[in-house]
Amino acid sequence: MKKFILLLAVLLAFSNANASHLLGGEITWQCLKAGPNQGEYVFTMKLYRDCDGITLQQTPQTLGMWGAGAPVTSIIVAFDTVIDISPSCDVTNSGYPALDCVNNPVGAVEEYIYISLPIALIGLPPVAGWHFTWSSCCRPSSVVNLTAPSSAGYTLRASMFPYFVNGIQVPVGPCFDSSPIFNESPNTIICTGYPFAYSHNASDLS
């Protein structure tokens, strides 16, 4: 089993602006195995925005780091890019206009990406792990299984667990493994009344 296990919450939403327009997100990290920052980590946070709401902040965000013996308490991830990942539409056969965040935002989705500078982490995670979190409010008002979802808080979390070789725990620094990642963008629209299957298509390259 890999020494780092990502706990990814891709649920229904959060925002640093107290608005119900976020659809989900993920936190991952990459171990740099070459170059001047070899042995350090680069963290990435992706947030998914409902284009029918306000835009997200293009300013640095703060990941909290928690757990016994955590070497730092926070990690800054700077805004990198935003991409329209709206579902593709068959305009000719469906008779409906294409989805996009400018002209037809209902159902359209943007992906916001935030990336940290290389950071060195040292020490030994406890059995319970080290946790990287981002918290805010709120969830879309269209959520039906919550009371007042547009005022409900949300926390996105990924966890780094200890790794043992021959019964001896291996330090996290210099790094030697990256977190798992999802290879597919989130599926935001499905057809009512039709069977649906979806694979997150996750992988762990190192």
C-alpha positions as CSV (number, residue, x, y, z in Angstrom):
1,M,0.0,0.0,0.0
2,K,1.3,3.5,-0.8
3,K,2.6,5.5,2.0
4,F,0.4,8.5,1.1
5,I,-3.3,8.0,0.7
6,L,-5.5,10.8,-0.5
7,L,-8.9,11.3,1.0
8,L,-10.7,13.3,-1.5
9,A,-14.0,15.0,-0.9
10,V,-15.7,15.7,-4.1
11,L,-19.1,16.5,-2.7
12,L,-21.2,19.5,-3.2
13,A,-19.5,22.8,-2.5
14,F,-17.7,25.5,-0.7
15,S,-16.5,29.0,-1.3
16,N,-14.4,31.7,0.3
17,A,-17.0,34.3,-0.5
18,N,-20.0,33.0,1.4
19,A,-21.9,32.2,-1.8
20,S,-23.4,29.0,-3.0
21,H,-21.6,28.4,-6.2
22,L,-18.9,25.8,-5.6
23,L,-19.5,22.2,-6.7
24,G,-16.5,20.4,-5.3
25,G,-12.8,20.2,-5.2
26,E,-9.6,18.2,-4.5
27,I,-6.2,18.5,-2.8
28,T,-3.2,16.6,-4.2
29,W,0.6,16.8,-3.9
30,Q,3.5,16.0,-6.2
31,C,6.9,14.8,-5.0
32,L,9.7,16.5,-6.9
33,K,12.2,13.8,-7.9
34,A,14.6,16.0,-9.9
35,G,15.8,19.6,-10.1
36,P,16.8,22.2,-7.6
37,N,13.9,21.4,-5.3
38,Q,14.3,17.6,-5.4
39,G,12.7,16.0,-2.3
40,E,10.1,18.8,-1.8
41,Y,6.4,18.8,-2.4
42,V,4.2,20.9,-4.6
43,F,0.5,21.1,-3.5
44,T,-2.4,21.6,-5.9
45,M,-6.0,22.5,-5.0
46,K,-8.7,22.4,-7.6
47,L,-12.1,24.0,-7.1
48,Y,-15.2,23.5,-9.3
49,R,-17.5,26.5,-9.7
50,D,-21.1,26.6,-10.8
51,C,-21.0,29.2,-13.5
52,D,-24.5,30.4,-12.6
53,G,-23.0,31.9,-9.5
54,I,-20.3,34.5,-8.7
55,T,-16.7,33.9,-9.8
56,L,-14.1,32.5,-7.4
57,Q,-11.3,34.5,-6.0
58,Q,-8.1,34.6,-8.0
59,T,-6.0,35.2,-4.9
60,P,-3.8,32.9,-2.9
61,Q,-5.6,30.4,-0.7
62,T,-4.4,28.8,2.5
63,L,-4.4,25.0,3.2
64,G,-4.3,24.2,6.9
65,M,-2.0,21.3,8.0
66,W,-3.1,19.3,11.1
67,G,-2.0,16.4,13.1
68,A,0.6,15.5,15.7
69,G,4.1,16.5,14.8
70,A,3.0,18.4,11.7
71,P,6.0,20.4,10.5
72,V,3.9,23.5,9.4
73,T,0.5,24.8,10.1
74,S,-0.4,26.2,6.7
75,I,0.6,26.0,3.0
76,I,-0.2,28.8,0.6
77,V,-1.5,27.8,-2.9
78,A,-1.4,30.6,-5.4
79,F,-4.0,31.0,-8.2
80,D,-2.7,29.5,-11.4
81,T,-5.5,29.2,-14.0
82,V,-9.2,28.8,-14.7
83,I,-10.7,26.5,-17.3
84,D,-14.2,26.1,-18.6
85,I,-14.9,22.3,-18.3
86,S,-18.6,22.5,-19.2
87,P,-20.1,19.3,-20.6
88,S,-20.1,19.0,-24.4
89,C,-23.4,19.4,-26.0
90,D,-24.7,18.1,-29.3
91,V,-26.3,21.3,-30.4
92,T,-27.6,20.1,-33.7
93,N,-29.4,17.0,-32.5
94,S,-30.5,18.2,-29.1
95,G,-31.8,21.6,-30.1
96,Y,-30.2,23.1,-27.0
97,P,-27.4,25.7,-27.0
98,A,-23.9,24.8,-25.9
99,L,-23.1,25.3,-22.3
100,D,-20.4,27.8,-21.4
101,C,-19.6,30.2,-18.5
102,V,-20.3,33.3,-20.6
103,N,-23.3,32.8,-22.8
104,N,-25.2,29.9,-21.2
105,P,-24.0,29.4,-17.6
106,V,-26.8,27.2,-16.2
107,G,-25.1,23.8,-16.0
108,A,-21.7,25.2,-17.0
109,V,-18.7,24.6,-14.8
110,E,-15.3,26.2,-14.4
111,E,-12.2,24.5,-12.8
112,Y,-10.0,26.9,-10.7
113,I,-6.5,25.6,-10.1
114,Y,-4.2,26.8,-7.2
115,I,-0.6,25.6,-6.9
116,S,2.0,26.0,-4.1
117,L,5.7,26.7,-4.3
118,P,7.9,23.7,-3.5
119,I,7.9,23.1,0.2
120,A,10.0,20.7,2.3
121,L,8.2,18.6,4.9
122,I,10.0,16.7,7.5
123,G,9.0,14.3,10.3
124,L,6.9,11.2,10.8
125,P,3.1,11.3,10.4
126,P,1.2,9.7,13.2
127,V,-1.1,6.7,12.6
128,A,-4.0,9.0,12.3
129,G,-2.2,10.9,9.6
130,W,-1.5,14.5,8.7
131,H,-4.4,16.3,7.2
132,F,-4.5,19.2,4.7
133,T,-7.7,21.1,4.7
134,W,-9.6,24.0,3.1
135,S,-12.8,25.2,4.7
136,S,-15.4,27.7,3.7
137,C,-19.1,28.2,3.0
138,C,-21.4,27.5,1.2
139,R,-23.2,24.8,-0.8
140,P,-25.6,25.3,-3.7
141,S,-29.2,26.0,-2.7
142,S,-30.3,23.2,-5.0
143,V,-29.0,20.6,-2.6
144,V,-32.0,18.6,-1.4
145,N,-30.7,16.5,1.4
146,L,-29.6,19.4,3.6
147,T,-31.5,22.1,5.5
148,A,-30.4,25.6,4.4
149,P,-27.5,24.3,2.2
150,S,-26.6,27.8,1.1
151,S,-25.5,28.6,4.6
152,A,-23.9,25.2,5.4
153,G,-20.1,25.0,5.9
154,Y,-17.8,22.7,4.0
155,T,-14.3,21.3,4.5
156,L,-12.1,19.7,1.8
157,R,-9.5,17.3,3.2
158,A,-6.7,15.1,2.0
159,S,-4.6,13.0,4.4
160,M,-1.0,11.7,4.4
161,F,-0.5,8.6,6.4
162,P,2.7,6.9,7.7
163,Y,4.6,4.4,5.6
164,F,6.7,1.5,6.9
165,V,9.5,-0.6,5.4
166,N,10.4,-3.7,7.3
167,G,8.5,-2.4,10.3
168,I,10.4,0.9,10.4
169,Q,8.6,4.1,9.6
170,V,10.1,6.1,6.7
171,P,10.3,10.0,7.1
172,V,8.4,12.1,4.7
173,G,11.4,14.3,3.9
174,P,13.0,14.1,1.4
175,C,9.8,13.0,-0.3
176,F,9.6,9.8,-2.3
177,D,5.9,9.6,-3.3
178,S,3.1,11.7,-4.7
179,S,-0.6,11.5,-3.8
180,P,-3.1,9.6,-6.0
181,I,-4.9,11.8,-8.5
182,F,-8.2,11.6,-10.4
183,N,-7.7,11.4,-14.2
184,E,-11.3,12.4,-15.1
185,S,-13.0,15.8,-14.7
186,P,-16.1,15.7,-12.5
187,N,-19.4,14.7,-14.3
188,T,-21.8,17.5,-13.7
189,I,-24.9,16.7,-15.8
190,I,-26.6,13.3,-16.4
191,C,-29.9,12.5,-18.2
192,T,-33.0,11.8,-16.1
193,G,-34.3,8.3,-16.6
194,Y,-31.2,6.8,-18.2
195,P,-28.7,4.3,-16.6
196,F,-25.6,6.1,-15.5
197,A,-22.1,4.7,-14.5
198,Y,-19.1,6.8,-13.8
199,S,-15.5,5.9,-12.9
200,H,-13.2,8.5,-11.2
201,N,-10.3,6.8,-13.0
202,A,-7.8,7.4,-10.2
203,S,-4.1,6.6,-10.5
204,D,-0.9,6.8,-8.4
205,L,2.2,7.1,-10.6
206,S,4.8,6.9,-7.8
